[in-house]
Amino acid sequence: MTFFKFKFDFEVGNLIKSPCKNCDKRKDFPKCVDDCESLDKIQTLLAQGRSCSKSFDPTG
């Protein structure tokens, strides 16, 4: 049996500034997105969050 440890969105935090804003590869945007380690870390962290504002009911 697999258990998932979700964090709520208020535990993950807020992104207040784009990591791309001061990046050296900004001129290559959006081609650089797939190879960006910073964006990968941010997306991984945000994907672990679970919204605390709405419940999802798959039955409708």
C-alpha positions in Angstrom: 0.0 0.0 0.0 1.4 3.4 -1.0 0.9 6.5 1.2 1.4 10.0 -0.1 2.5 12.8 2.1 1.0 15.9 0.7 1.7 19.4 1.9 -1.0 22.1 1.9 -0.5 25.1 -0.3 0.0 27.4 2.7 2.9 25.1 3.7 4.6 25.2 0.3 4.5 29.0 0.1 4.1 31.5 -2.7 6.2 32.3 -5.8 6.6 36.1 -5.8 9.2 36.5 -8.5 9.9 34.6 -11.7 13.3 32.8 -11.6 13.6 33.7 -15.3 13.6 37.4 -14.6 17.4 37.6 -13.9 18.5 34.4 -15.6 21.4 34.4 -18.0 19.4 32.2 -20.4 16.5 34.6 -20.6 17.2 35.4 -24.2 16.5 31.8 -25.1 13.1 31.7 -23.4 10.8 29.7 -23.8 13.2 27.2 -25.5 15.2 26.9 -22.3 12.3 25.9 -20.1 12.6 22.1 -20.6 16.3 22.2 -19.5 15.9 24.6 -16.5 16.9 23.1 -13.2 15.4 26.0 -11.2 12.0 25.7 -12.9 12.1 21.9 -12.4 12.7 22.3 -8.7 9.8 24.8 -8.4 7.4 22.7 -10.3 8.3 19.6 -8.2 7.7 21.6 -5.0 4.4 23.1 -6.2 3.2 19.7 -7.4 3.5 18.4 -3.8 1.0 21.0 -2.6 -2.7 20.3 -2.0 -5.2 23.1 -2.1 -6.8 23.9 1.2 -9.4 26.1 -0.3 -11.5 23.6 -2.2 -12.3 19.9 -1.9 -12.3 17.8 -5.0 -15.2 15.4 -5.3 -14.6 13.0 -8.2 -18.2 11.8 -8.0 -19.4 15.2 -9.1 
